[in-house]
């Protein structure tokens, strides 16, 4: 028998009881589990969440994001208290604390079986913390930053700040793809616009190799 190790810190447990008809019930909310010795599957108790994210007790700080051209993702102040994100060439000497290139990767535990890890990103720019999020601006799906701390818990069916971190190759431990949990099939990517390489959301087939969606996290 294969045993699956659970990593959740909190596990909700319900007492069960046998009825006079030898059926098994959950105590409190009488959810039928067995009927005449036959196991009935595919139901949910109303008291259980269908989706749930809880921030893990660990995070990766001071992470630098690069594209395949070795450009560094920088977040810098823009007009009207907004911030903009672009990939630019930078030397190690230029990447000083607070310059807008050091991200924190926050890991979340969830109750779903995903092909990857649930993460959120924050960054400190001019002593303000900004969180990366996905948004739909008319016909364009894109990525922005807003001033906020990432939450400890997300009790929603979807979240605009959660991305699914996926490995690009089993042999490459530094290259990843980040798929929006809010917009499945859309990945963080870079796109050249005139003389800039912008951070965008790009629709991409999971089986298609698109190096513009490869983010290097050394």
C-alpha positions in Angstrom: 0.0 0.0 0.0 1.4 3.4 -1.0 1.2 6.1 1.7 0.9 9.8 0.8 2.6 12.2 3.2 0.5 15.3 4.0 2.2 18.6 4.6 -0.7 20.6 5.7 -0.4 22.2 9.1 -4.2 22.1 9.8 -6.3 19.1 8.9 -10.1 19.3 9.4 -11.4 16.1 11.0 -15.0 15.1 11.4 -16.4 12.4 13.8 -18.3 9.6 12.1 -21.0 7.3 13.4 -22.8 4.2 12.2 -26.6 4.4 11.8 -29.1 1.7 12.5 -29.0 0.8 8.9 -25.2 0.2 9.1 -24.5 3.2 6.9 -21.7 5.5 7.9 -22.4 9.2 8.5 -20.4 12.3 9.3 -21.4 13.7 12.7 -22.9 17.2 12.6 -23.4 17.5 8.9 -25.0 14.2 8.0 -23.1 13.5 4.8 -23.7 9.9 3.6 -20.4 8.1 2.9 -21.4 4.4 2.5 -24.7 3.0 1.4 -25.3 -0.8 1.8 -21.6 -1.4 1.9 -21.0 0.6 -1.3 -18.6 3.6 -1.1 -20.2 6.7 -2.6 -17.6 9.2 -3.9 -17.6 12.6 -5.6 -19.4 14.7 -2.9 -18.2 17.7 -0.9 -19.5 18.8 2.6 -20.7 22.4 2.5 -18.3 23.3 5.3 -15.2 22.5 3.3 -13.4 25.1 1.1 -13.0 24.2 -2.6 -9.9 26.3 -2.9 -7.6 27.7 -0.3 -4.1 29.1 -0.1 -2.1 29.6 3.0 1.3 31.3 3.0 4.1 28.9 4.0 6.6 29.7 6.8 9.4 30.2 4.3 10.2 32.5 1.4 13.1 33.3 -0.9 14.3 36.8 -0.5 16.6 39.0 -2.7 15.8 37.0 -5.8 16.9 38.4 -9.2 14.7 37.5 -12.3 16.4 37.4 -15.7 15.2 36.6 -19.2 17.0 34.4 -21.7 18.9 37.5 -22.9 20.4 37.9 -19.4 18.4 41.1 -18.8 17.3 41.8 -15.2 13.7 42.5 -14.3 13.5 45.9 -12.7 10.5 47.6 -11.1 10.8 51.4 -10.9 8.5 54.3 -10.1 6.2 55.6 -12.8 3.6 58.4 -13.2 0.8 58.9 -10.7 2.3 56.7 -8.0 2.3 53.7 -10.3 5.3 51.5 -11.0 6.5 50.0 -14.3 8.4 46.7 -14.9 11.0 46.2 -17.6 14.0 43.9 -18.4 17.2 45.8 -18.6 20.9 44.9 -18.8 22.6 45.5 -15.4 25.9 44.7 -13.8 26.2 43.2 -10.3 27.6 46.5 -9.0 24.4 48.3 -10.2 22.1 45.9 -8.3 22.2 47.6 -5.0 19.6 47.1 -2.2 16.4 49.0 -2.9 17.0 49.6 -6.6 13.9 47.6 -7.6 15.4 44.3 -8.7 15.3 42.1 -5.5 12.1 40.1 -5.4 10.7 38.0 -2.6 9.1 34.7 -3.7 6.3 33.8 -1.2 5.3 30.1 -1.3 1.7 29.0 -0.6 0.3 25.7 0.5 -3.0 24.8 -1.2 -5.5 21.9 -1.3 -5.2 21.3 -5.1 -3.1 19.0 -7.1 -1.1 21.3 -9.3 1.8 20.6 -11.6 3.9 23.1 -9.8 4.1 25.3 -6.7 1.8 28.2 -5.8 3.8 31.4 -5.4 3.3 35.2 -5.1 5.9 37.9 -5.7 6.6 41.1 -3.8 9.3 43.8 -4.1 10.4 46.8 -2.2 10.6 50.0 -4.2 11.5 53.3 -2.5 10.5 51.9 0.9 7.1 50.7 -0.3 6.1 47.0 -0.8 4.5 46.2 -4.1 2.8 42.9 -5.1 2.6 41.5 -8.6 -0.9 40.7 -9.9 -2.7 39.8 -13.1 -5.4 41.9 -14.6 -7.6 42.1 -17.7 -7.5 45.6 -19.3 -10.1 45.4 -22.0 -8.8 42.9 -24.6 -5.3 42.7 -23.0 -4.4 40.5 -20.2 -1.3 41.9 -18.5 0.6 42.0 -15.2 0.9 45.0 -12.9 2.1 45.9 -9.4 0.0 47.4 -6.6 1.2 48.6 -3.2 0.3 45.9 -0.6 1.7 43.1 1.4 0.9 39.6 0.3 -1.9 38.0 2.4 -1.3 35.1 4.8 -4.4 33.4 3.6 -6.5 33.5 0.4 -10.0 32.1 0.9 -11.1 32.4 -2.7 -11.6 30.2 -5.8 -9.0 32.2 -7.7 -6.4 34.8 -7.0 -4.8 37.5 -9.2 -1.5 37.3 -7.2 -0.9 33.5 -7.3 1.2 32.0 -10.0 2.1 28.3 -10.5 5.8 27.8 -10.7 6.8 25.1 -13.2 10.1 23.7 -14.2 11.2 24.2 -17.7 13.5 21.1 -17.8 14.3 18.4 -15.3 18.0 19.2 -15.7 17.7 23.0 -15.4 17.3 24.0 -11.8 17.3 27.8 -12.5 14.8 28.2 -15.4 11.0 28.3 -14.6 7.7 29.2 -16.1 5.1 31.0 -14.1 1.5 30.5 -15.0 -1.3 32.7 -13.7 -3.7 30.8 -11.5 -6.4 33.4 -12.4 -5.9 33.0 -16.1 -4.8 29.4 -16.9 -2.7 29.2 -20.0 -1.2 32.7 -19.5 2.5 32.9 -18.4 4.9 35.6 -17.3 7.0 36.5 -20.3 9.0 39.3 -21.8 8.2 41.2 -25.0 10.4 43.7 -26.9 8.5 47.0 -27.5 10.7 49.5 -29.3 13.8 49.8 -27.2 12.3 48.1 -24.1 11.7 44.5 -23.0 8.5 44.6 -21.0 7.1 42.1 -18.6 3.8 40.8 -20.0 1.3 37.9 -19.7 1.5 35.7 -22.7 -0.9 32.9 -23.8 1.1 29.8 -24.5 0.4 26.1 -25.1 1.8 24.0 -22.3 3.6 21.7 -24.7 5.0 24.4 -26.9 8.5 25.6 -26.2 8.5 29.4 -25.9 11.7 30.8 -24.5 10.1 34.2 -23.9 8.2 32.6 -21.0 11.4 31.3 -19.4 12.4 33.2 -16.3 15.8 32.6 -14.8 16.0 32.6 -11.0 19.7 32.1 -10.2 
